[in-house]
């Protein structure tokens, strides 16, 4: 899924490897309640940001499966009000941890 929408991950999260690691760690922590993963798992606003990013990844995959070309996904996703919300969340709360990219 991430390979198909790498451009989206870069726009919304910044770093593909960090995104994948954070999703896996958070999923494992929440599923297995392994306390050793708690410090690395996303929590609070970071969990919200991760969830919104996954939401957009799924939307892009659905649009691809329906046959829409990639440039249309970008246009359709940018019209979504949550797209702008995730940009604000990333910049305001996570901007110190990762460099800001233009949306």
N, C-alpha and C positions, 0 to 999 in steps of 0.2 A: 504494500500500500504506500509506503513512504517513497519508494522509487518513482511511482507514478506521479506523485505530487510533491516532489522535492522542492520545487519553486515555492509552493505554498508554505512548507515548513520553514524555509529560509525567510520568507516574508513575515510569518507570524511568530516564529520562535527564535530564529537566528542561526542555530547550529543543529544540524541533523543528528549528529552523534549524541549530543547532549539531550536532545529531545527524546530519542529512542531509549537511551539509558534511564532518563527520568520516568518515562512511561512504564518501562519494565520494572524498575525499582518500586514505583508507587503501586503498581498492580500487585506485585509480590507482597509488599507490605500490607496492603489492604485485604488481600485474599488470605494470606497465611499468618498474619499478625506476628511477623518476625520482627521483634523489637530491635534487632541489629540493623534493620533497614530504615528505621524511623527517621534518623537524621538526614538520610539521603532522599527520602520520599517527599513528594510535593505535598505541601499543606497550605491551608489558608488561601491567600490571593494567588500563589503560584499554582495550586491545585485548580483553581478557577481558570486561570490562564491556560493550563495544560488541557483542561476539559474543553474549553472553547476551541483550541487548536485542533483537537481530535474531532470535534463537531464539524469544523470546516473541511478536514481531510475526508471525512465520510461523505459530506455533500459533494466534494470534488469527484470522489470515486463513483457516486451515484450518477452524476452528470456525465462522466466518462462512459459508464455502462449504458446510459441512455443514448449515447452517440454524439453528444455535444463536443465540438472541438475545444482545445485547451484555451484559446483566446476568449471563447464564450464563457467558460467557467470563471475566468478571472473577472470578466465584466459582471456576471451574475452575482458572484460572491461579494464583490465590492459594493454592490447595491444593497446588501444586507446590512441592517443597522448594527448587528453584533460585530461585523467586520471593524467598524469604527470604534466600537467599545473595546475590542481586544487590542487595538492599536493604543488606545489610551491607557489600558491596564498595563500593557507591556512597557510603555514609556514611563508612566508615573511610578509604578511599583517595582518593576524589574529592570529598568533602564540602567541602574548602577551595576548590575551583574552582567549584562550582555549589551553589546553595542546596539544602538538604535538603527533600524533600517527604515527606509521610506515605504509607506503603504500605498 
